[in-house]
Amino acid sequence: MLKKWLAYPFILLVKFYQNFISPLTPATCRYTPTCSQYSLTALQRFGIFKGGWLSLKRIFSCNPWGGKGYDPVPEKTETKI
């Protein structure tokens, strides 16, 4: 629960980007889902630390020499001891 509260400001930041900045720029994302949607899902699913790390990795790989295509957020796995 604390992870979600810590991630909330970053989720708002991504939503701000999606609603106000992204419509003003041409669509150039090489991945599906888009990098902002990927970041939003990762933050909601994993929280600020792992979700933030996954988001940064994705954003830095979105370049002409990086990957492309379908790249979903990994599923959350439960560890059983």
N, CA, C and O atoms as a GROMACS GRO file, in nm:
protein
  324
    1MET      N    1   0.082  -0.119   0.000
    1MET     CA    2   0.000   0.000   0.000
    1MET      C    3   0.087   0.126   0.000
    1MET      O    4   0.056   0.223  -0.069
    2LEU      N    5   0.195   0.123   0.078
    2LEU     CA    6   0.286   0.237   0.082
    2LEU      C    7   0.351   0.260  -0.054
    2LEU      O    8   0.374   0.374  -0.095
    3LYS      N    9   0.380   0.149  -0.126
    3LYS     CA   10   0.441   0.161  -0.258
    3LYS      C   11   0.352   0.243  -0.352
    3LYS      O   12   0.401   0.324  -0.430
    4LYS      N   13   0.221   0.221  -0.342
    4LYS     CA   14   0.129   0.293  -0.430
    4LYS      C   15   0.125   0.441  -0.396
    4LYS      O   16   0.116   0.525  -0.486
    5TRP      N   17   0.132   0.474  -0.268
    5TRP     CA   18   0.131   0.615  -0.228
    5TRP      C   19   0.259   0.685  -0.272
    5TRP      O   20   0.255   0.801  -0.313
    6LEU      N   21   0.370   0.616  -0.264
    6LEU     CA   22   0.496   0.676  -0.308
    6LEU      C   23   0.499   0.697  -0.459
    6LEU      O   24   0.559   0.792  -0.508
    7ALA      N   25   0.434   0.608  -0.532
    7ALA     CA   26   0.433   0.617  -0.678
    7ALA      C   27   0.332   0.719  -0.730
    7ALA      O   28   0.342   0.762  -0.844
    8TYR      N   29   0.236   0.758  -0.648
    8TYR     CA   30   0.127   0.843  -0.693
    8TYR      C   31   0.173   0.974  -0.758
    8TYR      O   32   0.120   1.008  -0.864
    9PRO      N   33   0.268   1.050  -0.702
    9PRO     CA   34   0.312   1.173  -0.770
    9PRO      C   35   0.371   1.146  -0.909
    9PRO      O   36   0.354   1.228  -1.000
   10PHE      N   37   0.438   1.034  -0.926
   10PHE     CA   38   0.496   1.001  -1.056
   10PHE      C   39   0.388   0.957  -1.154
   10PHE      O   40   0.398   0.984  -1.274
   11ILE      N   41   0.285   0.891  -1.104
   11ILE     CA   42   0.171   0.854  -1.188
   11ILE      C   43   0.102   0.981  -1.238
   11ILE      O   44   0.066   0.990  -1.355
   12LEU      N   45   0.085   1.080  -1.150
   12LEU     CA   46   0.027   1.207  -1.191
   12LEU      C   47   0.114   1.277  -1.295
   12LEU      O   48   0.063   1.338  -1.389
   13LEU      N   49   0.244   1.268  -1.278
   13LEU     CA   50   0.337   1.329  -1.374
   13LEU      C   51   0.323   1.265  -1.512
   13LEU      O   52   0.322   1.335  -1.613
   14VAL      N   53   0.312   1.132  -1.517
   14VAL     CA   54   0.294   1.062  -1.645
   14VAL      C   55   0.160   1.100  -1.707
   14VAL      O   56   0.152   1.122  -1.828
   15LYS      N   57   0.055   1.107  -1.626
   15LYS     CA   58  -0.077   1.145  -1.679
   15LYS      C   59  -0.076   1.288  -1.731
   15LYS      O   60  -0.139   1.318  -1.832
   16PHE      N   61  -0.005   1.377  -1.662
   16PHE     CA   62   0.010   1.515  -1.710
   16PHE      C   63   0.077   1.515  -1.847
   16PHE      O   64   0.033   1.583  -1.939
   17TYR      N   65   0.184   1.438  -1.859
   17TYR     CA   66   0.255   1.427  -1.987
   17TYR      C   67   0.160   1.375  -2.096
   17TYR      O   68   0.156   1.430  -2.206
   18GLN      N   69   0.085   1.269  -2.065
   18GLN     CA   70  -0.005   1.209  -2.164
   18GLN      C   71  -0.113   1.307  -2.210
   18GLN      O   72  -0.148   1.309  -2.328
   19ASN      N   73  -0.164   1.388  -2.119
   19ASN     CA   74  -0.276   1.476  -2.152
   19ASN      C   75  -0.237   1.611  -2.208
   19ASN      O   76  -0.312   1.668  -2.288
   20PHE      N   77  -0.122   1.664  -2.170
   20PHE     CA   78  -0.088   1.800  -2.208
   20PHE      C   79   0.035   1.814  -2.296
   20PHE      O   80   0.042   1.908  -2.376
   21ILE      N   81   0.132   1.727  -2.285
   21ILE     CA   82   0.255   1.740  -2.363
   21ILE      C   83   0.253   1.649  -2.485
   21ILE      O   84   0.284   1.693  -2.596
   22SER      N   85   0.217   1.524  -2.466
   22SER     CA   86   0.218   1.427  -2.575
   22SER      C   87   0.132   1.468  -2.695
   22SER      O   88   0.174   1.446  -2.808
   23PRO      N   89   0.013   1.525  -2.675
   23PRO     CA   90  -0.066   1.565  -2.792
   23PRO      C   91   0.000   1.673  -2.878
   23PRO      O   92  -0.036   1.691  -2.994
   24LEU      N   93   0.096   1.745  -2.822
   24LEU     CA   94   0.164   1.852  -2.895
   24LEU      C   95   0.285   1.803  -2.974
   24LEU      O   96   0.342   1.878  -3.054
   25THR      N   97   0.324   1.678  -2.954
   25THR     CA   98   0.442   1.624  -3.021
   25THR      C   99   0.401   1.512  -3.117
   25THR      O  100   0.300   1.446  -3.095
   26PRO      N  101   0.480   1.490  -3.222
   26PRO     CA  102   0.447   1.380  -3.313
   26PRO      C  103   0.468   1.244  -3.246
   26PRO      O  104   0.554   1.229  -3.159
   27ALA      N  105   0.389   1.147  -3.287
   27ALA     CA  106   0.401   1.011  -3.231
   27ALA      C  107   0.529   0.947  -3.285
   27ALA      O  108   0.541   0.922  -3.405
   28THR      N  109   0.623   0.919  -3.196
   28THR     CA  110   0.751   0.862  -3.239
   28THR      C  111   0.790   0.738  -3.160
   28THR      O  112   0.899   0.684  -3.181
   29CYS      N  113   0.704   0.691  -3.071
   29CYS     CA  114   0.740   0.576  -2.988
   29CYS      C  115   0.754   0.452  -3.075
   29CYS      O  116   0.670   0.425  -3.160
   30ARG      N  117   0.860   0.377  -3.053
   30ARG     CA  118   0.889   0.257  -3.132
   30ARG      C  119   0.824   0.133  -3.073
   30ARG      O  120   0.827   0.027  -3.135
   31TYR      N  121   0.767   0.146  -2.955
   31TYR     CA  122   0.711   0.030  -2.885
   31TYR      C  123   0.559   0.037  -2.876
   31TYR      O  124   0.498   0.142  -2.891
   32THR      N  125   0.501  -0.080  -2.852
   32THR     CA  126   0.360  -0.092  -2.816
   32THR      C  127   0.357  -0.170  -2.686
   32THR      O  128   0.414  -0.279  -2.683
   33PRO      N  129   0.296  -0.123  -2.582
   33PRO     CA  130   0.231   0.006  -2.561
   33PRO      C  131   0.335   0.119  -2.560
   33PRO      O  132   0.455   0.095  -2.549
   34THR      N  133   0.285   0.241  -2.571
   34THR     CA  134   0.377   0.356  -2.574
   34THR      C  135   0.457   0.362  -2.444
   34THR      O  136   0.420   0.300  -2.344
   35CYS      N  137   0.565   0.435  -2.447
   35CYS     CA  138   0.651   0.444  -2.329
   35CYS      C  139   0.577   0.504  -2.209
   35CYS      O  140   0.599   0.462  -2.096
   36SER      N  141   0.491   0.602  -2.234
   36SER     CA  142   0.418   0.662  -2.121
   36SER      C  143   0.316   0.565  -2.064
   36SER      O  144   0.298   0.558  -1.943
   37GLN      N  145   0.248   0.489  -2.150
   37GLN     CA  146   0.152   0.390  -2.101
   37GLN      C  147   0.225   0.277  -2.027
   37GLN      O  148   0.176   0.228  -1.925
   38TYR      N  149   0.340   0.237  -2.079
   38TYR     CA  150   0.423   0.136  -2.012
   38TYR      C  151   0.462   0.184  -1.873
   38TYR      O  152   0.452   0.110  -1.775
   39SER      N  153   0.508   0.309  -1.864
   39SER     CA  154   0.550   0.366  -1.735
   39SER      C  155   0.434   0.372  -1.637
   39SER      O  156   0.450   0.339  -1.520
   40LEU      N  157   0.318   0.413  -1.685
   40LEU     CA  158   0.200   0.420  -1.600
   40LEU      C  159   0.164   0.283  -1.544
   40LEU      O  160   0.139   0.268  -1.425
   41THR      N  161   0.162   0.183  -1.630
   41THR     CA  162   0.129   0.047  -1.588
   41THR      C  163   0.234  -0.008  -1.491
   41THR      O  164   0.200  -0.070  -1.391
   42ALA      N  165   0.362   0.016  -1.522
   42ALA     CA  166   0.470  -0.034  -1.436
   42ALA      C  167   0.463   0.030  -1.297
   42ALA      O  168   0.482  -0.039  -1.197
   43LEU      N  169   0.438   0.159  -1.291
   43LEU     CA  170   0.428   0.227  -1.162
   43LEU      C  171   0.308   0.177  -1.082
   43LEU      O  172   0.318   0.159  -0.961
   44GLN      N  173   0.196   0.156  -1.149
   44GLN     CA  174   0.078   0.106  -1.080
   44GLN      C  175   0.096  -0.037  -1.034
   44GLN      O  176   0.048  -0.074  -0.926
   45ARG      N  177   0.163  -0.118  -1.111
   45ARG     CA  178   0.178  -0.259  -1.079
   45ARG      C  179   0.287  -0.285  -0.976
   45ARG      O  180   0.270  -0.368  -0.887
   46PHE      N  181   0.400  -0.215  -0.988
   46PHE     CA  182   0.516  -0.247  -0.905
   46PHE      C  183   0.556  -0.139  -0.804
   46PHE      O  184   0.636  -0.166  -0.715
   47GLY      N  185   0.502  -0.020  -0.815
   47GLY     CA  186   0.541   0.087  -0.724
   47GLY      C  187   0.658   0.167  -0.778
   47GLY      O  188   0.702   0.147  -0.892
   48ILE      N  189   0.707   0.258  -0.696
   48ILE     CA  190   0.805   0.355  -0.742
   48ILE      C  191   0.942   0.295  -0.774
   48ILE      O  192   1.007   0.339  -0.869
   49PHE      N  193   0.986   0.197  -0.699
   49PHE     CA  194   1.122   0.149  -0.718
   49PHE      C  195   1.135   0.058  -0.840
   49PHE      O  196   1.207   0.091  -0.935
   50LYS      N  197   1.068  -0.054  -0.840
   50LYS     CA  198   1.077  -0.144  -0.955
   50LYS      C  199   1.007  -0.084  -1.077
   50LYS      O  200   1.058  -0.094  -1.189
   51GLY      N  201   0.890  -0.023  -1.056
   51GLY     CA  202   0.818   0.040  -1.167
   51GLY      C  203   0.896   0.154  -1.228
   51GLY      O  204   0.897   0.172  -1.350
   52GLY      N  205   0.961   0.232  -1.142
   52GLY     CA  206   1.045   0.342  -1.192
   52GLY      C  207   1.165   0.290  -1.270
   52GLY      O  208   1.201   0.347  -1.373
   53TRP      N  209   1.226   0.183  -1.220
   53TRP     CA  210   1.340   0.123  -1.289
   53TRP      C  211   1.298   0.069  -1.426
   53TRP      O  212   1.367   0.092  -1.526
   54LEU      N  213   1.186  -0.003  -1.431
   54LEU     CA  214   1.137  -0.055  -1.559
   54LEU      C  215   1.106   0.060  -1.656
   54LEU      O  216   1.134   0.050  -1.775
   55SER      N  217   1.049   0.167  -1.604
   55SER     CA  218   1.016   0.283  -1.688
   55SER      C  219   1.142   0.347  -1.746
   55SER      O  220   1.148   0.377  -1.865
   56LEU      N  221   1.242   0.366  -1.662
   56LEU     CA  222   1.367   0.426  -1.710
   56LEU      C  223   1.435   0.339  -1.815
   56LEU      O  224   1.483   0.389  -1.916
   57LYS      N  225   1.439   0.207  -1.790
   57LYS     CA  226   1.498   0.116  -1.889
   57LYS      C  227   1.426   0.127  -2.022
   57LYS      O  228   1.490   0.130  -2.128
   58ARG      N  229   1.295   0.133  -2.018
   58ARG     CA  230   1.216   0.140  -2.140
   58ARG      C  231   1.240   0.272  -2.214
   58ARG      O  232   1.260   0.272  -2.335
   59ILE      N  233   1.238   0.383  -2.141
   59ILE     CA  234   1.256   0.514  -2.204
   59ILE      C  235   1.395   0.524  -2.267
   59ILE      O  236   1.409   0.578  -2.378
   60PHE      N  237   1.498   0.475  -2.198
   60PHE     CA  238   1.633   0.482  -2.254
   60PHE      C  239   1.655   0.387  -2.371
   60PHE      O  240   1.746   0.408  -2.451
   61SER      N  241   1.573   0.283  -2.383
   61SER     CA  242   1.587   0.192  -2.497
   61SER      C  243   1.506   0.238  -2.617
   61SER      O  244   1.516   0.179  -2.725
   62CYS      N  245   1.425   0.341  -2.600
   62CYS     CA  246   1.341   0.391  -2.710
   62CYS      C  247   1.422   0.492  -2.792
   62CYS      O  248   1.406   0.613  -2.777
   63ASN      N  249   1.509   0.440  -2.877
   63ASN     CA  250   1.593   0.523  -2.962
   63ASN      C  251   1.620   0.444  -3.091
   63ASN      O  252   1.586   0.326  -3.098
   64PRO      N  253   1.678   0.507  -3.192
   64PRO     CA  254   1.699   0.436  -3.318
   64PRO      C  255   1.783   0.308  -3.306
   64PRO      O  256   1.770   0.220  -3.391
   65TRP      N  257   1.868   0.297  -3.204
   65TRP     CA  258   1.952   0.179  -3.189
   65TRP      C  259   1.896   0.081  -3.087
   65TRP      O  260   1.956  -0.024  -3.062
   66GLY      N  261   1.783   0.114  -3.028
   66GLY     CA  262   1.719   0.028  -2.928
   66GLY      C  263   1.623  -0.069  -2.994
   66GLY      O  264   1.627  -0.092  -3.115
   67GLY      N  265   1.536  -0.125  -2.914
   67GLY     CA  266   1.440  -0.222  -2.964
   67GLY      C  267   1.317  -0.155  -3.022
   67GLY      O  268   1.307  -0.033  -3.031
   68LYS      N  269   1.222  -0.240  -3.063
   68LYS     CA  270   1.094  -0.191  -3.113
   68LYS      C  271   0.994  -0.306  -3.110
   68LYS      O  272   1.032  -0.421  -3.091
   69GLY      N  273   0.868  -0.273  -3.128
   69GLY     CA  274   0.765  -0.376  -3.132
   69GLY      C  275   0.688  -0.386  -3.002
   69GLY      O  276   0.686  -0.294  -2.922
   70TYR      N  277   0.624  -0.500  -2.984
   70TYR     CA  278   0.540  -0.524  -2.866
   70TYR      C  279   0.628  -0.559  -2.746
   70TYR      O  280   0.704  -0.656  -2.751
   71ASP      N  281   0.616  -0.482  -2.640
   71ASP     CA  282   0.696  -0.502  -2.519
   71ASP      C  283   0.611  -0.468  -2.398
   71ASP      O  284   0.615  -0.355  -2.349
   72PRO      N  285   0.533  -0.565  -2.347
   72PRO     CA  286   0.445  -0.536  -2.234
   72PRO      C  287   0.520  -0.530  -2.101
   72PRO      O  288   0.633  -0.577  -2.090
   73VAL      N  289   0.456  -0.472  -2.003
   73VAL     CA  290   0.510  -0.471  -1.866
   73VAL      C  291   0.505  -0.614  -1.814
   73VAL      O  292   0.404  -0.683  -1.833
   74PRO      N  293   0.612  -0.662  -1.749
   74PRO     CA  294   0.609  -0.798  -1.695
   74PRO      C  295   0.496  -0.816  -1.593
   74PRO      O  296   0.456  -0.721  -1.525
   75GLU      N  297   0.447  -0.936  -1.585
   75GLU     CA  298   0.344  -0.967  -1.486
   75GLU      C  299   0.409  -0.974  -1.348
   75GLU      O  300   0.526  -1.009  -1.334
   76LYS      N  301   0.332  -0.940  -1.248
   76LYS     CA  302   0.380  -0.947  -1.110
   76LYS      C  303   0.371  -1.092  -1.065
   76LYS      O  304   0.264  -1.152  -1.070
   77THR      N  305   0.482  -1.147  -1.022
   77THR     CA  306   0.484  -1.286  -0.978
   77THR      C  307   0.487  -1.292  -0.827
   77THR      O  308   0.548  -1.207  -0.761
   78GLU      N  309   0.422  -1.390  -0.773
   78GLU     CA  310   0.418  -1.409  -0.628
   78GLU      C  311   0.526  -1.509  -0.590
   78GLU      O  312   0.538  -1.615  -0.653
   79THR      N  313   0.604  -1.478  -0.490
   79THR     CA  314   0.708  -1.568  -0.443
   79THR      C  315   0.653  -1.650  -0.327
   79THR      O  316   0.608  -1.595  -0.226
   80LYS      N  317   0.658  -1.780  -0.343
   80LYS     CA  318   0.611  -1.868  -0.236
   80LYS      C  319   0.732  -1.929  -0.166
   80LYS      O  320   0.823  -1.980  -0.230
   81ILE      N  321   0.730  -1.922  -0.036
   81ILE     CA  322   0.843  -1.975   0.041
   81ILE      C  323   0.801  -2.105   0.106
   81ILE      O  324   0.881  -2.167   0.177
   0.00000   0.00000   0.00000
